[in-house]
């Protein structure tokens, strides 16, 4: 626990200045984190990010993450859109399965593309949120952190019924509900100091939905690690694991806030 706290403080101290500065430095940081996250997924699958399919997928990831302002200029120049780049990546990956005589299979290609979508869409919306309003990004991170902490401490204190033991044996139903309650409290407190521009009842509903999806994002990552029989997605952050171990919830929450037109 002590190592987790120290790592968390150091990581926050390094991350927060990028949020405040925004712009190109923040975008570049998101690209670095997304690259590491994608590498963690490929490593779980036993594939290298520096292989031909890894590089094809990485380029697709970078295309997905392009901020809207940059994408409009680039795609106007090339005459293509993001979906067409994705289609090109799929075609190239499938051709590669033939060239290497199924040493890289259809399943591998599907995993690579799904990984680019999983990582790319989440980090893309992190970039878009900073461009919209930094307050919403801070709100989302605090919401995820409060949900995680609330679920952990509530589960330790009163947790009895296992939530999903086949996926994450330590999570409880009581902890899951506790995370939602903590998220609502955080949302109300945050809105008291920073006007989010929505009625209270909307903020409460969004907090509940975001808390649920954040916890589901964590469970998705747990299911993935259990499937590949690994403890952590990586070892970049001592006591915390890898990038995906820390961003699994936010990768679900950020797109959700945009889909709900909350931002």
N, C-alpha and C positions, 0 to 999 in steps of 0.2 A: 504493500500500500504506500509506504514512504517513497519508493522509487517511482510509482505511478504519479504521485503528487508532484514530485520534483520535475519529472519529465513533462507533466502537464503545464506547470508554471513556465518552464523554459520554452516549450512549444508555443504557448500563448504569447509570451514576450516577443518571440520571433514573428508570429503570425499577425498580431494586432497592428503593427506599423504598416504592413502591406494593405490591410483593410483601410486604414486612415489615408494612406497615400493614393490608393486606387490606381486607375489608369493602367498603363503598360506594365509597371512592376507587378501589380496584382495579377494581371492576365498571365504574365510569364510564370509566376509562382503556381497558378492553377495548372498550367501546362506541365510544369515539373511534377507536381503532385499527381496529376492524372497519368503521367508516364510511369511513375513508380507504382501507382495502383494497378495499371494495366499489366505491368511487368509481374506484379504479385499474382494476378490471375493466371497469366500464361505459365508462370512457374508452377502453380498448383497443378496445371494440366500436363506439366512435363515438357513444355515447349519454350523455346528461347525467344525473347523479344527481338533479338538481332538476326533471326532467321528470315528468309524471304516472306513467309506468311506473317511473321511478327511485324516486319516493317510495313507490309501492305496494310495490315490492321492498324498500325500506329499512325500511318498517314490518314486513314479514314477517321481515326479518333481525333486527330488535329483538325480535320475538316469540320467535324461535328461541333467542335468547341469554338470555332471562329465566332467572335462577337458579331452581332448583327451589323454594326457599322462597317467592320472589316469585310464581312461576308458579302455585303451588298456591292462593295467595290470589286472584290476579287471575282465574284461570280458574274458580275456585269462584264468584266474583262474576258473571262473564259467562256461565258455563255452557258455555264452549267450551274446546277443547284446542288444542295447537300445530298438530297436523295439520289441524284445521279452519281455522285461520288461514291455513295454507299453501294449502289448497284454495281459500279465498276469494281469495287473492292471484292464484292461477292463473286463476280465472274472470274477475277484473277485468282482468288483463293480456290475456286472449284477447278480451274484449269491446272493449278498447282497440284491438286490431288492426282490428276492424270499423269503429269510430268514425273512425279516421284513415285508413281505406281502404288498409290494408297499408303505410303509411309506417312503421309499427312492425309487424313481421311475427311469425309464429309462431316463427321461429328466434330473433328478438330476445327474445320472451317466455320461451322455453326457456333462453336464455343468462342472462337476469335471474334466473330461479328457481334455476338451477344455481349461479349466483354466490352467492345468499343461502345456499344449503346449504353450499357450499364454505367460505365465510367464517364463516357463523353457527355451524355445528356445531363447528368448530375452536375458535373463541373461547369458545363456551359451555362446552366442556370445560376450557378454561383457568380460567374462573370457578369451575367445579365443583371443580377440583383444589385451588385455594386454599382453598375452603370445607372440603375434606376434610383436607388436610395440606400445608402449604407445602413440606415436605421433598420431596414427590413432584414438585412443580412445578420446584423447583431441580434435582432429579435429571434431569427431562425436558429442561430447557434445557441443562444440562451435557452430557447425552448427545448432543443434536443438535449442540451446538457442537464437541464432541470428534469426532464423526463427520465433520463438515464440515472441520475442521482436519486430521484424520487422512487423509481422502481427498485433500485438497489437497496436503499435504506428501509423502505417499506417492506420489501421481501425479507430482509434480514430480521426485521422486528416482528412481523406478524405473519409472514408467508408460510403457508401450510400446503396449499393445493398446487401441484406442479402445473405449469402452463403448457409446456410442450417438451416433456422429458426426452423424447427421441431426438430432438433438435438441440435444445439447450437445457440440460438437466437442472441448472440452478435457478432458472426463472420460475416465478410463481404467479398465479392469478392475482393474488393480493398486490404483488409488486407491479404488475401490469396496470392495475387500476390506480395504484398509488402514483405511478408515473404520470397518468392522465391528470390526476388531481393537482400534482405539483406543477404541471404544465399550465393548467388553468390559472393557478395562483400567480405564476410568473407572468403570464400574458396580461392579467389585470394590473399587476404592479408596473410592468413595463409601459403599458398604455397610459397609466396615470402620469408618468414622467415624460413619455414621448408619444405625442398624438399620432396614431397610426392611420387616422382618417377613416375609421370604420365604427359603426355602432358597437356597443359592448357585446350584444348578443352574437354578432358576427365574429368578433374576436374570440369569444368563448368557443363557438362552434369550430372555428379554424384551429384553435389550440387543441381541441379534442381530436380532430381528424389528423392533424399534424403529429400529435403525440402517438396515436395509434399507428400511423404509417412509419414514424420513426422507429418504433419498437419492432414493427414488421421488417423494416430494413435491416435491423440488427439480427433478427431471426433468419433472414435470407442469407446473410453473411455466415451465420453459425451453421446453417444447413449446407452451405457450399464447403466450408472447412471440414465439416463432418464427412461429407461425401468424399473429399480428397484426403481425409485422415491427417489433417494438419491442425496444430493448436492455434496458430496465429497466421494471418495472411502474410506477415513479414516480420522483420526484427529491427526495423528502422528506429522505432520509438521504444526504448527500454521500459518494460512494465506495461506497455500499451499494445505492443505488436506492430503491425504495419499500418500503412496509410488507410487501407480499406477497413481495418479494425476501428479506426478513429472516425472515418468519414462515411461508414455504412448507413447510418441513420440520416445524415444530412443529404446524402445523394438521393434519398427518397423524398425528403421533406422539401427541398428547394424546388424541384419541378412541380410538386403538388401545390405549393403556394401560388405558382404562376398559373397552373391549370384551374385553380379556384378563382382566378382573377383577383386575388387578395392584394397583389402588388400593383 
